[in-house]
Amino acid sequence: MFRAFSDVWKLVDMMIPLKGGQERPQSSFSFPLSGTFQELIESIKSHPGETAVLLNSEHVPQGVIDPSMLIALLWEETRRLSSSMSMLMDTVNDAVTIIDQNNTVIGWNKKAEDLYGIAGKTIVGEDIQNFFSSLVVTHVINTDLPKKKIIRENYHQPLPGTHVLINASSITSGDKVIGSVCAERDITEIVLLHNELSKASSEVRQLKKEITKIQRPDTAFRKIAGHSKGLQKTVSLARRVANTNAAVMIRGESGTGKELFAEAIHEESSRHNNPFVVINCGAIPAALFESELFGYQPGAFTGADRQGRQGKFEAAHKGTIFLDEIGEMPLEMQVKLLRVLQNKCFYRVGGNDLVEVDVRVIAATHRDLEQMISEGSFRKDLYYRINVVSIEIPALRQRKEDILDLIYLFIREFCLQQGRDLVQIAPEVMPSMLNYPWPGNVRELRNVVERMVILAEEDLILEDHLPENIRFQRYTQAISDPDSTLTDITDKAEREVILQALEGCSGDKSKAARKLGVPRSTLYYKMKKLGVGF
């Protein structure tokens, strides 16, 4: 940040000392030498045409400051700051634009000239709206806001075919907004390159899939997509424990892929040629739990199969049993499960013959088992038996760098399922996908991608194909003022929707009105009410 003028100069440096016997000027006022520069300026404004006489702590005159001296000093400081600001703007690698409260351009650096092909001498001093129909730099000026309005890393298309990320902020003087500044980073080449890379990536994935058909891969964790540090750490731990017989507890929110990890651990283990049996403990009625796990003898109860039936543990002999959502298991069944894990044998319901099994147990839950133990709803001894190795799968919002990999993986999957050409994603869709918190994790992302592939026309996924809760996520994120009323929030969201419609229709208000599903007169009324200039 720049040093203020008052930090550069001290009053003692600016005064003309009074020589011995020299009288103070007739038209003058007294001012303490210990005062600040700002206080001096306020005093000069209150005593026009008078000379300031500086007094020491004993009220003895030490010197004078002629107001005319300040003009030269202020001019010199203004030149220094102007030179520093100009050099700063031309040094940064972003396109910098500065406007005043009237939308007049007062700053336009060389990078902005290169990005938009507009010379500084052409645009500086002119209304920016004469050159652009919509810019973020004009949106952050709001004289009704007492605080600075700041935008960080906002995706924007100021011109067709130009993609930028914007940092913008209002400029304030006291409580008054006097302008705004924005820095735009050109990402057009990155967006275009990303589209080309997505095509190549899809071809590579298809090639890998064909190779997999004729050759067993060297790792069973191939289905777990993502390269984030948190996910790779989890995969590394799962791979290390896979080829052992240790019981594993997989923890994570619903939809993170706990079953996928359990299956990968089984496939990577020495038991991979034997069964992998899944039991969802939250989907089995309590009355049927025992018979589902351990089976039953013929005629064990009314309605039972006359031939009897083996249970899940018996079916998983020599293999792996996956107890999903084990936190939902009834307390009375936890006792019986613990006995099986300890003794490796059990009796069928209604039977007298001991059944011995060799089963590896992998459990999973999204619940807080430690809290359940303290509440008495989960057995501590069972917890320690199944929690030999604990694996935590991070939520999707904690590994956003994996979202792109998953999106393109699912796009390829659903395009192959539907027998259609590979669809592409419009650049404006990605910010919404990356900013959304994904409470349903990978499962929710997979469902959204399936929806977008189904709705995509002309092999292109547009922002309109997103669910509304994701499409309007950025509008709710942009409303950060806790004092905003419902009307304020509604107006801001409505204004953004109108601006987007106008941008998508290149400013054609009739087309925008049809796109929004309102009469043109209503659109004009809304634009005037919300201050939308286009």
Summary of the structure (lengths in Angstrom):
residues: 534
radius of gyration: 35.4
end to end distance: 35.2
largest distance: 126.5
contacts: 1511
relative contact order: 0.07
helix: 48%
strand: 19%
